[in-house]
Amino acid sequence: MEQFLYLSDLYDFYGALLTEKQQQCLHLHLYDDFSLSEIGEELGISRQAVYDNIHRAEKAMKSYDKKLGLVARYQRERDELQAIDRSIAGLRTAENGAAIDGIRERLSPLLGRMKEVE
């Protein structure tokens, strides 16, 4: 599961740098949960060609990330924002509840989720 999330993050950051065929294969694999055979049928290519496209795309994206470090930076920033959100939640009292809820609502999109404020 962790590898899948990492690959999804790589695709979000570097997918536009891939060939069109690599983008199609990865999108169907990651977001539509297609098997390699199903992707091959959808795109009119062999299962082996799908595997090769996904493997090359993953290798290219890892190379980009090794040089640029965007995924690791994104994950560090997200972890820090989650810690800040938890700290802010701990400061909530009856008197400042509305202000705290407002701050947490502003943080929510940065954390990549919509959430109910406690």
Secondary structure as GFF3:
##gff-version 3
##sequence-region A 1 118
A	DSSP	alpha_helix	2	14	.	.	.	ID=ss1
A	DSSP	three_ten_helix	15	17	.	.	.	ID=ss2
A	DSSP	alpha_helix	20	30	.	.	.	ID=ss3
A	DSSP	alpha_helix	36	43	.	.	.	ID=ss4
A	DSSP	alpha_helix	47	68	.	.	.	ID=ss5
A	DSSP	alpha_helix	70	90	.	.	.	ID=ss6
A	DSSP	alpha_helix	97	107	.	.	.	ID=ss7
A	DSSP	three_ten_helix	108	111	.	.	.	ID=ss8
###
